[in-house]
């Protein structure tokens, strides 16, 4: 029998944040339990207003070995950055 | 006068907070360890409010700390259930569940108390205890309706602690309210959780009494207080 509870990845949306951010992982028996544990482990200092938990086993990750083919081709394509546009002053801070 | 009633509330949270904190570093999983420590800290925080108000109302120059650290077992007014030893995780969580189920009903009633300071403490505590009850209920259900062994241990925990349930609803004029009126809501909640947990409510209504009146604490309280009080009693004027 497997003794360890499954691993969950925890995402928290902060007081002023718009998106949930990954804060860490924990063990829990099921999703509801994972939410409770996340509340106790990761929101003790009022870090968040919303919690997502995702079974770590359900996350498909890219392989570090593919780093070259995945990311290097973007190195010489600076035109993909939106820094070549003149932004009218009226727009203000972006 | 309500000083005794305030001390009863504060002693419940103090003694259970100390008991729960004994798990710190020993719980069966890291996440449970942190959750129990959070619960213990919530309870100690509530203790500061209850005993702080009790000391102020008493007007004899005592503080929450003197009440916590410089009284002996016979002066404590907590329910017997909260001084019961932790034993295994099942007994700890069953004790927590039974107390939380009572505590939440008591605090909800106290939010309507005519004394504004009592109502304010109840309002602050009710949010914390709502979470305590949710967590302990889920654990009782998960373990009660879990493996054969976890089910047996939870039923044994309930059978062991059941004789301490009756005292929670015994009342006298020192209480901040008529706690006997909380029983129907407690029973209804208990029934839904025990049904989901596939646990049976013991038949007997026998109840040990004497904690909240101070007449007869169990032998466990003195041992616990010895550990809790040794530092402030050995070094009475120590400061951080």
Interface residues (C-beta under 8 A of the other chain):
Chain A: X5 X26 X27 X28 X29 X32 X33 X36 X37 X39 X40 X41 X44
Chain B: X29 X30 X31 X32 X34 X35 X38 X131 X134 X135 X138 X142
